[in-house]
Amino acid sequence: MLVPRVFRSLLCVLSCASLHARAASRLKAPALPIQSEREPLPSKGLSGCSFGGRFYSLEDSWHPDLGEPFGVMHCVQCQCEPQKSRRGKVFGKVNCKNIKQACPALDCDDPVLLPGHCCKSCLRGVDDKKQTDAVMDSFDYYLERGKEKEDDLHKSYNDRSYLTSEEVGPGESRTDLVAVLTGGTDSWLSGSNGVARARFSLTRSSLAFSITYQRMGRPSKIILLGLDRTTAFEYAVPKGRSDMICGLWKNLPKPLIRQLQSEQMRISMSTSTSRREEVEGKIIKHRALFAETFSSMLTSGADPPGMGGIAMLTLSDTENNLHFILILQGLVKHRGGEPLQLPIRVQLVYRQHILREIRANITSHDPDFAEVLTDLNSRELFWLSRGQLEITVATEGHDPRKISGFITGRKSCDTIQSVMSSGDALTPGKTGGVGSSVFHLHDNGTLDYQVQVAGLTSECVGLTIELKPRRRNKRSVLYDLTPEYNKATGRAHGSWNRLEARHIHMLLQNELFINVATAHNQEGELRGQIRTLPNSGLEASRHELPIPLAGQFVSPPVRTGISGHAWVLVDKQCHLQYEIIIAGLSKSDDLTVNAHLHGRAEIGEIDDNSSAHKRLLTGFYGSQAQGILKDISVELLRHLDQGTAFIQVSTKINPRGEIRGRVHVTNNCEFGTRGEAEEFDDLRATSQDELKKDPLTCFFENQHHAHGSHWTPNYDKCFSCSCQKRTVICDPVICPALTCSRTVQPDDRCCPICDERREPKDMKAPEMVEEHLEGCYFEGDQKMHAPGTTWHPFVPPFGYIKCAVCTCKGSSGEVHCEKVTCPVLTCSHPVRRNPSDCCKVCPEEEAAPEGLGHSDMMQADGPRHCKFGKNFYQNSDNWHPWVPVVGEMKCINCWCDHGVTKCQRKQCPVLTCTSLGRREGSCCPECLDSAEDDDLMMKAPNRRRTLRH
């Protein structure tokens, strides 16, 4: 296994911490192999640190992941420390340190090292430790949920996919925030009667927001304000007729995340109409957001402006009690610094008939109010499900004020969806089939649904929405979708018009399932949990059915319990936006999933050994992967437009493809995303007068060239020139080796080609390699390279990288790029003969013989040595890697293979026990409960394949 790129980055970071600045700069040579499939880094104006292909905000801390076979270094903690240059510009610097010495002293006799930990632990109480969330202790409802979980449902069937809304994905923490926006009489706010509600979800360094508004025109601009009312983020609202605004703020700096979590930020929203309206509110955390299933926005059409509020409501799980919390603005006037107490009247109204009434007191310093309406009758629950109940809040006294709003299901930009898999069926299986569905809940309680199934083992005989069964084979069917199912298309479209309030509550709490029954599996071949998918900022419409991903679509078909679906879009910049959701994963597969984007002619013609038109997508975070793929070739865009592209998800068990789906995205990207055609660069700025005004243009051969453009100079066709910020860089073109016996030299080309007229059948020129599935496709120069050829990689916008050489491995179709090793010089003053040369030479060194070509000079005569860290190793040497601040890693073996360093972790037996630990000096984990389990597992290593947990 090749040494991961991030491992070399860690070596550089840890080593540079104790070296002189000049020596440290020499260690920052480009790490190879060169990989074009990186996660996109943020804009240049954002300060932070880049480490291992990822971007971290200032003051972020993390444990470096070195990839296979090293894994996550739990005893090493890296931090992005803010630094200031001489000019006062803030930038980030990575500092890593060993935290093992900070481990506490233990009083037990035999401590063990648990997986994923740096410090050892005592065994007592490890298995019994459970984390519970106490949310809003003032509500008996939340205590009821905790008691019910202690006496949970019968566990004899497969329920590992069951995930309630209180839980989040592995390793993921989410913070929910809310803001009530109103107008006011302050100097910076207009006297608007508009009211808006903004809901935020902070996940890692991204902030997704959903905003609804009433009694005001459609806003044109949203601004998030930090301390001292400085603009932290500005969002231009797209035009539309909907009262819902969806957006995403990516890569939040660490200081702003702390301001959000400490409730120090505000949000402002304004219109651009002739009568400019502006509303504003404070962003606060509220622990009731995760349980909210119904909501209401409270407004007033009368003066004075600045009044408004929201109501967050939810039903009890076992009783018909409606819990609600009111967040009010502008109802109570402030009189100096003393708190003012005011009586209010809260009413539940149906068509101006008062059903319930509560009287209470609120203060100006704490205007929020929480209460519960007990034992709602059947009529009240029916009106609640239809959005016909109204909640009103009125003050009493000499200056009465009143706000009100209708109660509907919770509104947000999130998507209600489900992936049905055979691995999540009540009786788990591996069929390779897939089911996909999306839902939309209207204010009147109607649920629109779209469902598609494919790859079933037999005819579909049942399609139902169900509750979680309390016993095996005791399914609880809520709604039957089978009458709307079309056997010819495998789809079902329709509406469920009779949702009860309880059903809406369970739907938005992720407590409903969709089941697919077949002739051979009457209880269900596919099953999936209906879950709310948070807004990701993807421009693709989630209201449409996504692309199904199934094992039956792989060639040859794979019988797997995993399935998935994906939303894909090619935007105006010809970038591919994608979001992939998978289900049916076992716990052992969660961290070994990746996805590729392919483009071929037929579904059965994708060959995993060929890298033609194959791009690695962002890795999975749990069961979800999303991102933006830039730098797409013209050929791959054409496959997307023609519907001959595929998304393929691979796992460790099936590296050649676990599930796959055909992608058809129409686009008009004729020149790709980077302007591969040289003519495209000229189209961007053809006027010489316009180019003269650009300070970054280059003047070469009596012509101006735009920054980033590429062209062939007139003086020599065997060179390629590029403009990089007023500097012209010209590099020689390295011609690929041809395998045909006769070649011709075209007048308009630098490199010879095979003579098609003499050898039409045996021709194997690079232009035909793609057709015969031979050779390598390199993303840098967008070209096919013949097997066994070597070349300097072309990496736009930098041009040819002469300090690296790439080789096409003909047997596997993979490209291996390595750093050119410069010879050790004995002279004291070496020189670089040409500015574009990689290695320096001694001044008296003789030139190479005339008969020695450029490609021959790049190849060493004997086996090449390897450099690992600061040390050099001869070919076939073996060693344990040494990592600064960590020491020697005795569980990792590295060796030098003809100039390429390869490392592998010691192979450990597969264990089936649930409690794992690692003894002192041991490389492999052991069972903590009994040693007999280890012996049993070593005798039957394949037993794990039949287990689901």
N, C-alpha and C positions, 0 to 999 in steps of 0.2 A: 504494500500500500504506500502510495506517495505521501510524503510529509505534508500535512495540511498547511495552507497558506497562513491561517491564523496562528499556527504554532510558531512559524517563523516570525510573525509580527510580535508575538509574546517574547520570544527570545531577544528580539531587537529592543523591545521596551524595557525588559528587565535588565538587559546588559547595559543599555545606554544610561541607566540611572546612576551608574558609578564611574562612567568614563568621561574623559574630557570632551568638551563640545566638538572639537575638531574630529576626534576619533569617533564620536557618536554619529557625526554626519556621514562618515564612511560606511556605517552599518545600515544606512537607509537606502541601500540599493534596491531596485525593484525586485519583489519576490515573484518567482516563477513556479509553476506554469502560469502564464497569463490567462486569466479567465474573464470573458466578457459578460458572463451572466452574473452580475452583482446586483445587490439591492441598490436602488437609486439613492444617492446621497442627497441631502437637502441643499437648498440654495446656498450660494457662496456667502450671503450676508448673515447666515446663522452660525453663531459661534458654538463650538463643540469639539468632539474628538472622533476620529475615524479609527476603528480598531477591528481587524478581521473582516473587513467588508461591511461593517455596520457602523451607524452613526449614533453617538451618545451625546446628550446635552451636558452642559456644564454642571459639575457636581454630581453627575450620575455615578453610581457604583455598580459593579457586576463581577461575577465569577467568570473568567475567560473560558470559553468552550473551544478546545483545540481540535475538535473533530476526531474521527476514528484514526488510530486506536486509543488516543489519549483521553478523550472525553472532557467533562467539565472539571476544572481545577477548583474544587471546593475550598481548598486551603489557601488559595490565592485570591485576593480581592483587588480589583483595579478600580481606579477612580479618575474621572475627567476633571482635572484641577484647572481653575481659571488662571490665566497668566496675562500679563500686560506687556506689550512691546514698547519700544522707546517712544513711539508716536502715540501711545495710549490706547492702541487697539487691543481688544480683549480676544484671546484665543485659548484653546484648550490643550492641555498636555496630559498624556496618560501616565499614571503612576501606579505601579502594582507592588503589593507587599504580601508577605507571608503572615497569615493570621493564626497559624497553628499555636504559636506561643501564648496566645490569649485564651486558650481553652481552659476551662475551670478544672480544679482538682476534684477528683471523684473519690468517694469513700468505699466503693464496692471493691470486691476482690478481683473480679474478672470482667472489666468493662469491654464493650464491643463497639466497633465502628459501624454504624448503620448506613445503608446506601443513601447517597446524597448529602452526607454530613462531613464536616471536617473534624469535629471533636467527637471523642468516644462518649458513650452513654452507658448508664447502668440499665440492666434489663427490667427491673421492676417497674410495672405500670406502663410499659411502652405500648402494649397491645390494647390496653383499656382506655387510652387517652383519646377523647373525642372533643372536637371543637363545636360549640353550640353558639348560635347567634341570638343574643337577647335584643330584640328590636322593639323599642318603644314599650317599656315595661308598664306604662300606664294603661295599656290595652290588655284586657283578659284574653283577647283573641290570640295574641301571640303566645301566651302561656298555654292555651289549648292546643296550638300546633305542636309545641314542644312535648306535651304529654302524649299526643296522638302518635308522634314519631317513636316513642318508647315502645308502644304496642303496635308496631308497624304491620303491614300486610304480610300474608303468608309468603315465604321466600322459596318455595319449591319449584318455581318456574323462573325463566330468564327475565330479570328485570334490571340488568346492569345499565341499560340505556336510560332508565328513569332518572330524570334530573329536574328538580324543582327550581323555581326561580330564585330561591335563596342561595343556591350553589352556583359556583362559577367554574370555568375550565381549569385544567391543571396548571398550576404556576401562575394563574392570572388573578389579579386583584382589580376590582372595579369600584369606583366611587360614583354614586348617583347624586346629582345636584339639581336644584330647581331655582327659578327666579320668577317673580311676579313683576311685570313691567306696567307702569301707569304713567300718565302725564302728571304735570304739577304746575305750580306757580313760581317755581324757582327761576332764576335768571337764565339758566341754560336749557330749560324745558318749556315747551309750548303748552298752553292750556288745552290738552287733548283729553277727550273722553275715552280714547282707545285703551284697551287692556290686552296684554299678551302674556302668555305663559311659555317659558323656555325650560326644557328638560335637557340635562346634560348627563353624559356617561363618560367618565374619565377612565380609560383603559391603557395602561402603560404610559405612553407619551402622546396619545391621541385623544382628542375631545370631540365626541359626536354630539350634535345638538338637534333637537326637534322643537320648532316654535309654532304655536298657533296664536291667532290674534282675532279680535273682534272690535267693531265700531271704529275702524280706521282703514284708510286705503292700504294697498299692498306696499310694504316697505321696500325701499331701494338699497338700504345699507344697514348692516349690523356691525356694531363695534363693541369689542370687549375691552374694558378699561381696567388698568392696573392701579397701583398706588399713585397718588397725586393726579389721578384721572389721566394718566398717560395711555395712549392707544397701544394695546398689546396685540390686537388682531382685528382685521377689518375684512368683512365679507360682503361682496356685491351680490345682492339677491337677484337671481334670474327672473325674468318676466314670466307670468303665469296667472291663472285664475284661481288656483287652490289657496285655501287659507292655511296651508301647512308649508313650512320652510325647513328644508333639511340641509345640513352641512357638516363638514368635518374639518377640524383643525389638527394638522399633523405636526409631529416633532415639537411638542411644547418644551420650552426650556425649563430646566429644573426649578429656577426661582419662581416662575409663573405657576408651576404645578403646586408649589408650596403656598402661593397666594390663593390659589383656588381652594385648596384644602383647608386653609385658615380663614376662608370666607372674607377675603379682602378684595375681591374683584366685583365689578358691576358690568351690566350689559345695557347697551343703548341701541334703539332701533328707530329709524326715521324714514319718512317718505320724501319723495322728490316732486310732489305736486305743487300747484300754486299756493295752496294752503298747507304749508309744511307742518307735519305732525311728528312729534317725537315722544317716545315713551322710554322709561328707564327703570331698572330694578337691580337689587343686590342678589348676587349668586350665593346660595346657601346650601349646605348639606342637610338632607332630611332622611332619616332612617325609615320613613314610611313609604318611600318611593318604590322599594322592591316589592311591597305587598299590594300596591295600588292596582286595582282592576277597573274601577270606574272613576270618572273625573268630571268636573264642571268648572267653567270659567264664569266668574261673577262680575257683571258689568252693571252700569247705570247710565241711562240715557239723559239724565238731568244734570244740571249744574249743582255743585261746583265740580270742576274736573279733578282728576287725580284719584278718584275712587275706583277700587277694583279688588279682586281677590280670586283665589282658586280653592276648590274643594277636592281633596283626595279621599276616595272611598274604597272600601273593600268589604266583602262578605265573610262571615265566619265559615269555617269548613264544615261544621257539623250542625249549626243552628242558623236560622234566618235572621241574623243580627247584622245590621249595616253600620260599620264603623266609619267615621269620617273625621277629617282634620281640616280646619279652615285656616288659610293664610290670608290675612286682610290688609289692605292698604287704603289710607285716606278716610277711614270711617271715624276715627277719633282725632280730634284736634289737639295739638300740643300747646300747652300753656306753661311756658317757662321750663324749668327743669324738674318740676314735681310731676309724678305720675298721676294721670287722670283716670278715674274709674268710671266706666260707662255701662249701663245695662243694655243688653242686646236681646233680640228675639229671632231664633232660628226656626224656620218653618219648612216642612215638606209639603209641596203643593202639587195637585193634579187639576189642571184646567180651572185655576182660580179657587179650587176647593182645598182648604187646609186639612191635610191628613194627620200630620204630627206637628207639635210645637214644643220648643225647648227655650227656656229663659235662663240667662246667665249674665255674668259680668266679665268685661274685659278691661284691660288697662292700656294706656297709650304706649307704654314701654313694652308690653307683651300682648299684642292684639290677636295672637293665634288662639284657636279654640278647638278642643277635641271632645267628642262625645260619641255615644252609640245609640242607635235606634233599635230596640229589641223586638223580636217576634214580628217581622213583616209578614202580612197575610198574603194570600195567593194573588189578589188583585194588585197590591203594591209591588210584588215581585214581577208581575207581568208588565206593569207600566214601567218599572225600572229597566227591564230588558228591551222595551221598545223606545227608550229614550224620551218618555213622556212625563217623567217626574221632574219637578223644578225645586231647587233649593233656594231659599231667600234668607237674607240676613239684613235686619233692620235695627237701627239704634232707637232708643226711646229718650224723650226729653223735649226741650224747647226747639232743638234743631235736628229733627229726625232725618236720617239718611238710610237709603236702601239700595242693595245690590242683589242680583239674582242671576241664575243660569240653569240650563237644563243639564241633567245627569246623563252621560253616555258612557259607552265603553272607553277605556283608556286610549288616548290618541297619541301616536308617535310616528316617526319615520321608520320604525323597525318593521321587519317582514315576518309574517307568520308563515312558516314553511315546515316541511318534513321530508326526510330521506328515509325510505323504507328499504330494509335489507333483510336478508335471510338470517344473518347473524344475530339480529335483534328480535326474531320471531319468538313466540312463546315457547316453542320447541326449536332451539337454534339449529340451523343447518348451513350448508354451503351449496347454494344453487347457482350463483353467478347472476341472479336476476336483480332488477332495480325497480324502485318506485320513487316518484318525485311528486311533490304537491306544493302549491302555494294557496294562501287564503287571504281574504280581505274582509274585515269586519266593518259594517256600516253603522251609522249612528242609530238606526232603527232596529238594530239587532240582527239584521240579515247577514249571513256569512256566505260570501262567494267562494267557490273552490274550483281549482283546476288540478287534475290528477293524471299522471301518466305512468304506465308500467311497461316493462319490457324484459325479455329474457326469462320468462317463466317456464317451468318444467312442464306445465299443462295448462289447460284453459282456465281463465279467471272466472270464478263462480260467485265471488263475494267481495265487496268493497265497502268497508264500514268504518265509521268513527266511533271509538269505544273509550270506556273508562279503563283504569288499571284494574285487572281482575284481582279479586281477593283470594281466589283459590285456583288451582290449575284446572283448565277446561271449564271455568265458570266465567266466560266472557260477558261483559256488560256493554251491549250495543246501544249507542245513543241515536245514531242516524245511519240509514242505509243509502249508500251512493250507487248501489249496483244498477238500479234502473237507468241511470244516466251514463253507464259505462258503454262505450262503443268498442266491440270486439275487433273491428277492422283496424281501428287506429290505436287501440290500447289506451284511450283517454276518456276522461269523464269531466264534463263541465256542467255547473249548475249552481244553485243557491239553496241554502238551508234557511228557511224563513221563520222557523219556530224555535229559535234558541231561547232557552230559559235564562234567567239571570244567573242561576247557578252554573249553567253551561258556559256563559260568557266569562264568569269568574275563573272557572277551571281552564278554559282555553288560554286566557292571558296569564295564568299561573303555570303553564306548561304541563298540565295534568291530563291532557287528552292524547289519544293515540289513533293512528289510522292503520287498518289491518287489511291485507290482501289474501283472500282464500282462493285456492285452486282445486281442481278436481282431484289431484293427488295429495293435497295438503288442505283438508277441509277446515282445520283450525287456524290456518294461516301460514302461507309460505313466506310472506314479507310483512314486516311490521316496523313502524317508526313512530317516534314521539313527535307530536306537533309542538314545535318550539318557536320562540320569538328570536329572530336573528337581528342583532343590533345593527343600526345604520353604519355602513362602512365608507360612505362617500362615493361609492361606485356610481357612475353615470348611467349604467345599464339599468333598464327598468326591471325591478324585482317583481312587478305585478304579472310579468309574463313567465311562462314555464321555462325553467332552466334546461341546460343540456344534461341528459341522463348519462351517468357513468356506470358501466356494468362489466363484470367479468366475462359475460357472454359476448361482449363486443371486442374482446382481445382475440388476437389470432396467434395460436389456436385458443379457443375459449378456455377460460379459467373458472373452475367451480370454487367460488369464494363466498364467504359470508359478508364481505365488504361491498358497499355500493356508495354512490354519491351523485351529486349534481353540481353544475357550474354555471355561473353567469359570466358572459364574455362580451366585450364591446371594443371596437376600434374607434378611438376618438378622432377629433379634428387634427391632432398632431400625428396621426398614424401610430399612436401608441396603443398597446393592447392592455385594457383593464380587465382583470379577471378576479373571480371569487369562487372558491371551491369548498364544498361542504361534503364530508364523508361520514358514513355511519357503519356500524358493525365491526369496528376495530376492537381487537383484543388489546389488553394493556401492554403486551409485549411489542405490539406494532406501533404504538403511538409515537415513538421517537424515531422511527426508521422509515418514514413516509416521505416521498418526494414526487414531484409532478413534472412532466415534460410536455412541451408543445411540439407536435410533429406535423409535417406536411408531406403526403405521398399521394399516389394516384388512386390506389384501392385500399380498402380496409384491411385486406389480408397481406399487403405488401410492405408493411412497416417491419424493417429488420433492425433489431436493437444493436447490431454490430455496426450499423452505418450511422454516421453523425450528420448526414445531409438533412438540412432543414429541421434540426432538432434543437430546442432551446429548453434549458432548465428553468423552471419557474421557482418562485420563492418557496422555501420550505414550510411545512405545516406547523402551525401552533396549536397543538391539541388535534382537533378534527377539522380545522379550518385553515385555508391558505388564501391569501389575497395579495394583490400588488399590481404594479404597472410594468409591463414589459416594453422597453424601448429598444431602439437599435434593431428593428426587425428587417430582414432582408426582403427584397422585392419578390423573390420566389415564394417565401412563406406567406406574404400578404396576398399573393395571387391564390395560394391554396386556401386561405381563409375565405377569400371572396367566392371561390368556386365550390366550397363545401368539401374539400378534400384534405382538410387538416383535422388533427385529432389532439385531444388532451388525454394523456395517459398517466395514471397514478401507479407508482411502483412501491413495493414494500421489500423488506429484507428477505421474505420467503419467496416472493415472485419479483425478482429484479427486472425481468423482461416485461412486466406489466401485470398489475393486479386487476385494475378496471380501466376502461377506456370509453371515450365518447367522441362522436363526430362533431366538429365545429364548423358552422357556416355563418360567417359574418361578412355581409356585403361592405365593400369599401372602395374608394377611388384613389387609393394610395399608389399611383403609378411609379413613383420614384423612391418608395421606401421611406423610412423615417430619418435617414441621415443624408439623403441625397447621394446614393451610391453612384448614380450616373453623373458624370462630370458636367453634363449639360445642365443638370438641375442647379448646380452652384452658380452657373452663369445666369439662369433664369431668376435667381433671387435678387440679383443686382446687376443688370446689364448696362446701365447708364454709367459711363465713365465719370460724368459730372457728379453723380451721386456718390460714387466711390471715392472721389477726391475729398469729399467732406468728412469721410469716416477716418478718424485718426489711427485706426488699427489696420488699414489696408496696406498692401505691399505693392511697390512699383518694380516691375521686373519685365525686361524685354519690351520696354516702351508701352507697357500696359499696367493698369491698376487691377489688383486681385483682392477680393474680399477676404476678411479674416476667416480661416477655417476652410477655404476652398482648396481644391486639388486640380492640377493640370499637368500636361506633358510639355516640357519646354521645347522650343523650336531648335535649340542647338544640338539636342540629342534625344532621340525617341526612347532610349533605354534608361531614362531617368524619370522620376516622378517627383514633382515639386508641390509644396504646400505653403500656405501663408499662415504664420502664427504670430499675431500681434506685431506687424511691421517687419517681421523677420521671415525671409524665404529659406526654406529647407528643402534641398534636393537630394534624393537618395537613388542609388542605382536599382534597377529592376533585376531581380534574380529570376532567371528563366527556369521553369520546371523541367525535370528530366523526362524525355520522351522514350517510349518503349517500341515505337514503330521503326522499321528499317529505313524508310525514306521520309525526308522532311523537306519542306519548302519554307522560304523566307518571304513573307508578304512585305510589300513596300511600306505599308502603313503601320506595321507592328515591329516591336523590338525582338520578340522571341519567335523562333521557328515553330511551325506546326506540322503535323503529319500530312502527308500528301493523300488526300481523300480519293483522288482519281486512281491511284495505283493500288491502294490497299483499303478498299471500302469495307471489307469484312473483318479484317484483323486490326483495324484502327483502334488504338486505346489512348487517344489524346485526352488531355484533361477535360476538353469540352464534352467528351463522350463518357467520362468516368461516372457521371451522375446517372446516366442511363443504365450502365451495367452494374451499378451499386458497388463500385470499387473506388478507392481513394478516400480522401478526407476533405471535409468542408470546413474551412476556417472562417469564423465570423469576422475577423479583423479585415481581411481583404475581400471577403465575400466571394471567394474562389474555391474551386475544387483543386486538390493537389494529388498528384499521382502517388501510388504506394512507394515508400522508400525515399521520397524526395525530401530535401531540406531547404529551408528558406528563413530569411529574417522576417519576423512577424510584423505585419502592418497594423498599427493600432491608431485609428483616428481619435483625436485630431493631431496626434503626435508624429505620425508618419512611421517610417521603418525603425524598429528598435534593433540596432546593430549589436547590442550587448546580449542578445538572445538569439537562439536558433531553434526552429521548430522542425519536427520530423513527423512524417505521416507513417503511422504503423499500418501497413497494408492488411494485416490479418484481422485487426479489430476495427479499423477505420477511425482510430482515435488520434488526436494531435497531441504530441508531447513537446512542450517548450521548456528549454533549459537555459540557464544563464551561461554565457560564454566565459570560460575560465581563462584568465589572462596569465601568461607565463611569468614566473618569478624573475625579476630583473636584478642584475648585479651592479648596474651603474647607479650613480648618486643623483643624476639629473635626467630622468626619463622624459621623453617628449611624446606628444601626440601629433603624428604627421599631418592628419587631416582632422578638421573639427568634428566630422561625423564618425571617426574611428572610435571603436570601443576601448581598445587596449593601447597603452603607451608602449613605446619601444626605446631602446638605447640609441643615442644619436649615431653611433658607429655601426649599428646593426645593418647588415646587408639586406637588400631587397630580396624578395622571393624570386626564384627562377621564373623565366618567362613562361615555361610550359605548365606552371602550377596555376590552376584556375582558382577563382574565388571560393567556390564550394569546397575545393580540396583543402584550402587554408583553414576552414572552419572545423575540420575533422582531425581529431588527435590520432597519432599513429598507434598508440597502445591503449589499454584500458584506462579510463579516466578515473580520477580520485573524486571523493565526495567531501563537501564542507558542511559541517553540522555545528551551528553555533560558532565558536571560535576555533574549533578543531578541524583538522583534515584527516581523512581516512582513505586508505588504499582500497582498491577493488577487492571485494569479498570479505572485508573486515566486519566484525560484529561488535556491538557495544550496547550498553544501557544508556539512554539519553539522560543528560544532566540539564536541569532547568534551574536558572538562578532563583534564589530565595526558596526553592522547593527541594533541590538536591537531586540525587540520582533516583531515577524511576526504574526500580528493578523489575517491575512487572511488564515493562515495555522492552522489546528487543528490536534493535535497528541494525541494518546492514547496508553495505555499499554495493550497488549493482550497476557497474559500468557508468559511474558518474551520477547515478540517481539514488538518493537516500530513500530507503523503504523501512517502515516501522510497523510492528504488529504487537498487539497485546497478547499476553499468555491466554490460551484457550482454557475456559473454565467449564466444568460440567453444568448441565441445566438442572435447576432445582425446582421442586414443586411446592415447597413449603412457603408459608406466607410471611414468616418472620426471618429476615436475613440479617447477618452481621459478618464482620471481618475481624479475625484475630490478629494479634501483633505479628508482623512479618509475613502474613499470608497475602497472596495476590488475589485469591478467589474468595467470594462470600461463602458462608456456611449457614446451615439451618440452625436456628437458635433453640428450637423446641426439643429436637432429639437428633442424635447422630445417625439413627437408623434410616431416616428419610433420605440422607445423602447416599447411603449405600444402595438403597432401593432405587434411587433415581439414576445412579451410575449404571445399574444393571439394565434399566429400561429407559434409555434417553429419549425414546420417541413417545413416551407416554404423554408428554405435555401437549402434543398436537391434538389430543382428544379432549383437553380441558379448555374451558372457556374463561376461567378466572385465574 
